[in-house]
Amino acid sequence: MKKILLTIFMVGVMGLPYLLAKSNPLPLVLKDAQTGEVLVGASISFGKSKKLLFSDVLGKVYIPGQDENQISLRVELLGYHPRVFTLSLDQSRESPFLISLEPKSISIEEVNITASNGKLLSPLKALDLQLRPLNSSQDILRQVPGLSIAQHAGGGKAEQIFLRGFDLDHGTDIQINVDGLPVNMVSHAHGQGYADLHFLIPETVERLDFGKGPYDAEKGNFATAAFVDFQTKNALDKSLAKIEIGQFNTIRSLLMSDLSPKSNKTQAYVAAEFLGTDGYFDASQDMRRVNLFGKFSRSLGQNSLLRLSASHFQSSWNASGQIPGRAITRGEIGYFGAIDSTEGGSTSRQNVNAQFFHSFNENASLQSQVYFSRLSFDLFSNFTFFLEDPENGDQIQQTEKRDILGVNLKYSYKNENGRFPSKTDLGFNLRLDQIGDLGLFHTKNRIQILEELANGEVQELNAAFFVNHQVNLGRKLKFNAGLRLDQFTFSYSDFLNENAIKQSQQKLLPSAKLRLQYSPITKLLFYVHAGTGFHSNDSRVVLANQPSSILPVAYGLDLGFIFKPIKNVFLQAAIWGLDLEEEFVYVGDAGIVEPSGKSRRMGVDISSRIQLKPYLFVDSDVNVTHPRSLENEPGEDFIPLAPIWSASNGLTLKTNKNLSGSLRHRFLGDRPANEDYSLTAEGYHLFDFVGQYQHDSFQIQLSIENIFNVKWKEAQFETTSLLQSESAAVTEVHFTPGTPFFAKLGFTVFW
């Protein structure tokens, strides 16, 4: 099957350029006037009909041949001054006409709504990146409307994610990528889909793309509730050095240096980050994190672009873990105390990423990528304390060492000259995970291994082919259909069983996608999205169950609209539903995930962005969900930890006098901690603040988390545990206390 998919793809790549209509278009290339970086997604309207085109990944737009000798153009991109000018069509078609755009303060008035734009929520994403300050790696994920996170292992482990009625654990039903690199880890030692984003330096983020639901043919495994793609900067407008000092002996330093030569064909920079903190717990976190990142971009002629990047991430920490409320009530520990203060871990990741973009002509282009990642993971946890081993305790160690090799190819061809402009993408994905030392051990104080519970090696291969076809039926209506085929091969070798042989299993799964967008007027757009997706199961679970549980399918439907009732108001809302053939539950003491039946979620998402004054913005995201299990009786069909109500609101001040500030509100409502809702995971309201003074050569920033010093519970779980002082086990909600009032002052120098 893999050979067949690859053959189909290569035939398409080699043959389709000859099927495209020939023309004599005028090439334009759009660039940032300050950095020289190409601009993607800029809109160009031209001619008497005001035909609309968008710049591609090379920043290029091809203006079709015209009868007249001159043509009027209007170029727009959110965050840049628009340009209107007349262009002569007599110039040579061989060298592109360069258009430079100057950056400016963002304005909601500039946001356009049109069904011909391939990115439905691009305006919302661009607005949020400028209005919501990225103060930490956690803030990066919170850029997605409706997404909440919880940290419960001292800041070193991947966050627990909540979205659309899902407790996504660390990434089971949300696909996350950085520059095309997958963040989710299949068959991970700690949980399926484990997505540790701490290797991403917040200040390097340039763009954010996200989509909710399984509706994008390019997105495969884990992209059921949503996907999130981060694009790092390709160039710096200035070099910078930053130092941040905060409570709890917190210090963070950052250096970002522009290495670009004077030639406008090359951009390069490096970034280095260090973070250290003792944390707010009674036992010191002793958190240490180092990030190194470098990126190089080079134009290879007029039609090709090469991007290379490499990074190194390393982190170590101590954790106080989840604690039982009864221990606090009895005075055995404080609110920020620990039962087992020897929890914690260490992890590292190295990435090498090569991307190549080539434009064959005005109609055909190719994007290709090869990447390699090496990861190491070592985690110590204690969920039940002395339940299993009253003498030594129940601490466990989860470890793995992983190599990932991947290839992504996408061939695009389009026809802008017909009555109904269209674009077709053909793609191929290949990912191989080689996971060694995949172990689970019963330990004591991180030192002594008392028992080997599991130890083995996993090899997991995912090959996929996708096709996506988009047709613009005029400027008001857009139709998009996609099909994806995923082939998985799972293999596992059990090192603890001398007689066991290497087990293998395969599965092929098709996924269908359909999107329809209709814009009756320029200020209003309706959309309908429908499709199927999937999340893979852990290889160890796959080989112990029937083939039907290998790739459980998700069925999704979204009905929504985007509306600008007046020039400075942007609204988006959707009613949605998502059915899953199978849920996953993480079993901490076994170190695996296991299936737990069918589920259904229905909900409403509402987002608004309002510009009250040129310098004052209000944003709000409100989400309500009805999540239920389909295989349990009413009253016992609640999905543990699935959020019901959530919201994020903000008031942002951005003046032309170098002052800016943002007051933000985070809300997550009460939710069931178990299937019959006899236990409650308590919700919270939190307020955060970031303010800064920006000068040409320096910046001063103050950030405060939880400004009202609210006592809140961040991560919560129903757990049966036994303390040393007890004779019988108790089942109750265990929790990790959330961040108290935390102030941090930063100073940045630019050059």
BAMARSE-68354 format. One record per residue (C-alpha): residue in one letter; z, y, x. Coordinates in steps of 0.001 Angstrom, whole numbers, plus 500000, padded with zeros to 6 digits. Each point is the difference from the previous one (the first is absolute). Example, Ala and Ser with C-alpha at 12.3 -4.5 7.8 and 13.67 -1.06 7.14 Angstrom:
2
A507800495500512300 S499340503440501370 
This chain:
751
M500000500000500000 K500836502427502815 K496569499403501585 I498312500623496659 L501843503285499468 L499209501195503505 T496307499075499625 I499731501926496716 F501602503026501601 M497767500003503085 V496851499588497932 G501046503016497977 V500731502080503087 M496674499212501649 G497788500069496941 L501205502753497727 P498943502983502144 Y496363498984499470 L500431500015496231 L501173503606499881 A497760502806498882 K498759502235502812 S500296503771499779 N500135503042502232 P503525501343499435 L501779502800501845 P503169498723501737 L503178502114499957 V503210499259501874 L503340501529498974 K502810500649502463 D503418501617500188 A499515503354501698 Q503275499651501947 T500047496375501146 G496306499097499900 E500875496887497977 V497439498891497425 L500971500601496347 V499799497099497577 G499679500445496232 A498878503639499946 S497866500857496952 I496594501687500336 S498257501370496923 F496470501318500337 G496789500909498233 K499419501228496476 S501519496828498545 K503179500372502114 K499670496385501122 L503224498769501600 L500274497966503240 F502963499031502223 S500281499779503785 D500316496476501417 V502248498551502700 L497873501730502662 G500365503329498182 K496316499810499072 V498070500971496899 Y496252499608499536 I498307502638497833 P496905498469498352 G496618501600500541 Q499377503038497742 D496887501813498806 E501324503426501013 N500480501176503604 Q503583501171499494 I502935498505498169 S503384501370498927 L503035497897501014 R503676500067499085 V502358497942502200 E503584499288498898 L502936497925501218 L503603500323498906 G501979501837502681 Y496939501846501395 H498257503277499231 P496855499268497951 R496643501094501412 V496980501199498054 F496738500718501808 T496247499603499911 L498430497426502305 S496424499920501234 L498316496633499559 D497448500663502753 Q502294498904502828 S499627496700501813 R501323496916498224 E500945498398503317 S503129502041500813 P502604500446497241 F500919503480498810 L503665500643500904 I502325501484497366 S503528500930501117 L502769500539497460 E503133502045500677 P503358498545498844 K501977501965497407 S503041499727497776 I499530497501497229 S499459501113496403 I499932497921496837 E497321502339498652 E497572498428502484 V500492496483498652 N496848498717498306 I499831497103497572 T496742498082499864 A498958496421499265 S497538500090502899 N502754500131502630 G500690496536501406 K503732500707500518 L501654500414496619 L503328501479501115 S498901501703503242 P501204503442498850 L503454498659499167 K500302498284503395 A498877503080501932 L502390502245498079 D502995497773500615 L499399499660503743 Q500116503791500341 L502822500642497523 R502346497094500791 P501333500214503567 L499949496755502004 N503541500045501348 S500317496294500824 S498135496700499900 Q501522499431496539 D498355503205498741 I496609498520500863 L500316497316497305 R501539502417497484 Q496692501884499981 V498807497429497437 P500933501252496510 G502554497720498360 L500943498154503200 S503680499687500983 I501472498313503056 A503335498597501126 Q501229499191503503 H502625497291500367 A500035498937503644 G501006502971502096 G496653501772500026 G498235497482502194 K498599497601497432 A497117500757497638 E501053501816496841 Q500349498354496608 I497293501505497749 F500028500670496240 L496864500912498030 R498579499403496520 G502853497806498834 F499981497914503184 D502726499287502470 L497321499559502639 D502586498773502517 H498410501114503291 G496384499933498798 T499258496920497885 D497773501843497499 I498934503129501849 Q497392500023502776 I500612502527502795 N497563500896502806 V499917502517502862 D496519500834501346 G498839496681498564 L502805498060501728 P501927497775497574 V503729500753499780 N500879497053497709 M500938496772501782 V499087496689498365 S502465497078500271 H502538502293501662 A503389498794501213 H501829502349497621 G497691500173496980 Q496433499691498813 G497991503208500429 Y502620501573502279 A498756503554500731 D501792501860502801 L498504503497500227 H502354501320502678 F497247499825502639 L498271502941498281 I501021503447501275 P500143502342496950 E498458502984501798 T496851498000500822 V499086499437496327 E496853501885498979 R499033498495496644 L501414497696497369 D498111497822497556 F501618497866497341 G499089498195496829 K502144498320497372 G498946496659498582 P497573497306501255 Y496805502012499547 D498498500455503465 A497672497298501345 E500784500987503599 K503674499139499499 G501006496358499977 N503361498387500647 F503112501752498575 A498007502803498296 T501276499213496489 A502424502808499110 A498371502399502485 F498465500609503407 V500799502774502472 D497707501008502892 F501085502443502696 Q497508501735502278 T501355501455503231 K498721503226501482 N496871499746502102 A500704503284501790 L502790502547500453 D499615503723499399 K503002500561502310 S502216498010502339 L503696499955499123 A503451498990501188 K502772499501497429 I503725499334500204 E502148499195496952 I503800499726500027 G502068498867497034 Q503282498591498829 F501208496526501010 N498809500567503581 T496402500067498864 I497321501175502406 R496236499820499720 S497438501242502495 L496224500160499634 L497168500947502327 M496389500286498812 S497537501090502680 D496345500902499503 L497860498364502693 S496603501043498637 P497479501263502564 K498027503150499344 S497083497927498711 N499950500010496195 K498846496373500023 T503387498633501045 Q503518500290498567 A503073498309501444 Y503772500307499793 V503215498093500656 A503327500001498145 A503438498741501040 E503068499775497752 F503628499039500630 L502664499640497302 G503671499226500558 T502914500055497554 D503432498493499407 G499456500193496237 Y502528500831497307 F501671496570499802 D503489499316501371 A498445497657502574 S497438501738502191 Q496353499158499328 D499126500673503639 M496439500476498750 R497314500490502676 R496284500332499240 V497070500787502306 N496421500692498881 L496986500617502225 F496561500748498538 G496649501063501415 K496633500638498353 F496518500683501373 S496911501031497996 R496503500372501407 S496696500912498377 L497278497671501292 G496913501992499224 Q499441501608496621 N500471496901497876 S502861498023501561 L503723500461500479 L502478497894501969 R503771500118499503 L502501498156502169 S503767499973499576 A502968498154501463 S503706500062499210 H503323498513501032 F503107499825497781 Q503436498643500823 S503243500190498059 S503537498594500115 W502972500584497709 N503298498798498559 A500544499700496257 S502950499874497626 G498039498032497392 Q500616499773496290 I503668500146499028 P501851498786496875 G501682502632497832 R503157497900499689 A500697500349503733 I499996503802499623 T502168499891496864 R502613497875501784 G499969502315503005 E498722497371502438 I497152502275501128 G498962503575499390 Y496913501112498035 F497972500032503236 G501651496917501452 A498734496507500806 I501048496389499509 D497867498857502938 S499370502881502397 T497927497812502344 E496922500129497766 G496889501783501295 G496968499140502046 S497081501047502151 T496265500181499450 S496872501147501794 R496300500451499308 Q496962500756502172 N496623500941498505 V496494500404501385 N497409501312497555 A496263500669500431 Q497888501582497234 F496274500707500107 F498034502012497431 H496205500165499963 S497513501675497682 F496584498265499949 N498436502761497910 E500860502183497020 N500540496927497833 A501553497275502163 S503130499866502141 L502272497441501631 Q503752500059500643 S501429497354502310 Q503449499315501367 V501689497553502350 Y503775500007500399 F502752498037501704 S503750500165499354 R502903498241501682 L503388499974498270 S503470498753500816 F502823499782497438 D503660499023500286 L502402500635497087 F503652499059499418 S501295500068496393 N503012498777498049 F499583499989496229 T502768497624498867 F502594500526502792 F502121496762499955 L498561498102497043 E498152497295501961 D502092499958503163 P503608501160499389 E500842499721503705 N497081501673501787 G498402502032497229 D496485499898498537 Q498091502213502414 I496344499051500410 Q497355500941502541 Q496324500357499056 T497442500197502800 E496263499951500604 K497346500961502520 R496579500806498575 D496464500817501142 I497464501410497537 L496269500258500619 G497805501668497401 V496464501196499269 N498893502358497207 L496352500798499227 K498560502167497233 Y496335500751499490 S499201502796497512 Y496700501059498548 K499302502642497393 N497189501579498058 E500502503663499137 N496424500685498907 G499757497950496828 R501008500978496492 F503280498146500427 P501346500356503572 S501654496810501206 K501895498584502942 T500606496382500983 D502501498704502546 L499828496547501551 G503018498976502030 F501494497205502031 N503660499588501068 L501437497448502379 R503679499728500946 L501714497316502063 D503814499832500302 Q501425497744502700 I503779499850499472 G502156498191502523 D503778499505500301 L500277500440496231 G503655499102499724 L503125500161497869 F503348499299501662 H503656499976498970 T501738502246502554 K503331501566500847 N500395503563501309 R496301500072501028 I500870497809502987 Q500651496416499003 I497381497881498202 L501927497582497774 E497057498292498291 E496205500061499946 L499014500316496338 A496257500429500508 N497651500332502941 G496239499758500039 E496618501584500495 V497617501477497431 Q496290500711500270 E498502501905497090 L496338501023499691 N498572502315497332 A496223500553499810 A498585502178497221 F496733501438498757 F499795502877497508 V497328501992498206 N500556503272498204 H497327501841497976 Q500402503541498686 V497573501799497703 N500229503653498952 L498527500197496495 G499647503752500214 R502813502320501092 K502191498923497079 L500089496216500270 K500627497625502905 F499965496218499896 N501387497794502755 A499996496186500166 G501272497829502829 L500412496365500965 R502117498530502789 L500183496429501338 D502988498999502135 Q500260496741501914 F503438499034501377 T500950497246502401 F503730499301500421 S501417497808502780 Y503609499199500930 S501581497884502741 D503675499059499553 F501711499768503409 L503209498520498545 N498265496894498702 E498761497832502862 N497903497867497645 A498468502905498077 I496310500727500437 K498328503386499732 Q499500500770496305 S497047502019498699 Q498792501341496671 Q497000502097498919 K499219502161496995 L497049502146498860 L500645502775497484 P497606502485498332 S501230503412498803 A498050502257497613 K500352503806499712 L498704502531497470 R500483503782499880 L498561502511497556 Q500468503775500213 Y498817502553497463 S500236503800500302 P498915501736496756 I500818503423501483 T500650501147503554 K503771500225499422 L500552496574498443 L499366496429501146 F500813496731498238 Y500081496667501805 V500280496295499253 H500794497541502781 A500130496225499592 G500123497204502529 T501636497017501593 G501793499729503322 F502467497705501720 H502848499593502456 S500078496999502284 N503033497753500296 D501878499168503191 S498282497167501891 R503196497926499963 V500205500350496213 V496271499325499570 L500190496651501756 A503043498926497984 N498461500807496583 Q496886499333497956 P496770501845500917 S500268502077496793 S502877501970501545 I498147500966503196 L498349503239498794 P501550501074496677 V497703502401498135 A500863503450498627 Y498174501463496955 G500076503793499679 L498879502745497604 D500391503806500335 L499050502624497394 G500451503557501210 F498828503576500290 I499999502935502418 F500116503490498486 K500059503620501178 P500912501934496827 I500191503243501984 K498938500841503542 N503403499463501655 V501137496849498169 F499014496427500892 L501030497096497757 Q499487496240500296 A501283497241497726 A499356496297499499 I501038497190497683 W499810496704501834 G500761496305499889 L500186497272502634 D500469496244499524 L500850497679502898 E499511496248499993 E503021499658502249 E502891502100501313 F501695499494503348 V503725499978500723 Y501239500333503571 V502577497352500927 G501980501474502874 D501889496893501135 A496788497938499982 G497865502704501583 I497105499495497568 V498676501310496706 E499682497742496997 P498054500270496714 S501869501038496866 G497496500058497140 K497646502307498133 S500748503657499299 R498658503011498113 R500471503689500684 M498885502934497859 G500652503621500693 V499098503683500059 D499458502179503094 I499958503793499676 S499361502443502861 S499745503792499943 R499344502629502652 I500487503688499082 Q499493503128502079 L502281502640498451 K499177502636502602 P497727500034503058 Y503091499001501984 L501912497822497469 F499168496412498953 V501620497499497650 D499244496267500072 S501294497188497817 D499419496242499712 V501635498098497129 N499617496246499540 V501259497624497333 T499424496233500027 H500754497004497769 P500198496974502355 R500636496531498564 S499790496342500957 L497684498013497698 E501671496627500510 N503596500791498975 E501593500525496605 P500460503587498703 G503206501405501399 E499626497885503121 D496557501283500953 F500949503051502051 I498527500211503510 P502812500639502489 L499884503413501705 A496732500989498289 P500148503794499461 I499696501321496444 W500265503783500458 S499173501911503168 A499066503561500838 S499302502335502888 N499976503782499585 G499592502864502399 L499999503782500322 T498089501235503044 L499789503488501473 K497117500768502403 T499635503661500936 N497493501794502202 K502928501315502056 N500690496726501821 L502802498911497663 S499895496788497989 G502487497761498261 S500172497040497642 L502788498859497671 R499430496431498842 H501594497782497363 R499927496176500066 F501010497895497008 L500164496248499465 G501564498799496750 D502383497137499317 R498271496630500025 P500960496348499486 A501453498197503011 N499457496572498411 E497938498289497304 D502368500626497058 Y500961503566501051 S503686499046500160 L500083501779503359 T498563503467500624 A498427501492503094 E501168503597499697 G497541502881500093 Y500298503348501737 H498991503678500067 L499553501506503470 F498947503419501280 D498488500682503426 F498944503228501713 V497630500919502815 G499495503583501178 Q498092501369502955 Y498893503140501774 Q496534499678501561 H498728502194502816 D496818499698502037 S501921498615502963 F503115498405498469 Q501596498624496843 I503617499663498837 Q500798497438497302 L503140499050498077 S500079496831497900 I502855498750497813 E500112496663498209 N502316499595496985 I501030503663499976 F502688499395497333 N501518497097501991 V499684497544497087 K501434496506500474 W497178497661499128 K498925496411500462 E496669499666501793 A499185496265500026 Q501682497688497474 F499883496245499431 E501734497426497836 T501714497714502538 T502500497159499925 S502302500358503002 L503384498995501385 L502285502199502111 Q502506498588502483 S502840501235497791 E498679498124496938 S500354496424498798 A497073500095497537 A496497501510500115 V499167503090497942 T496635501079498600 E499510503765499805 V497718502805501174 H500015500496503764 F498664503326501249 T499179502154502991 P501472503517499667 G497405502749500072 T499792502944502385 P502739502615499489 F499433503709500745 F497835499961503112 A498804503189501716 K497476500142502821 L498694503008501941 G496648499920501776 F498218502273502468 T496300499673500880 V497929501743502663 F496172500207499722 W497405500698502686 
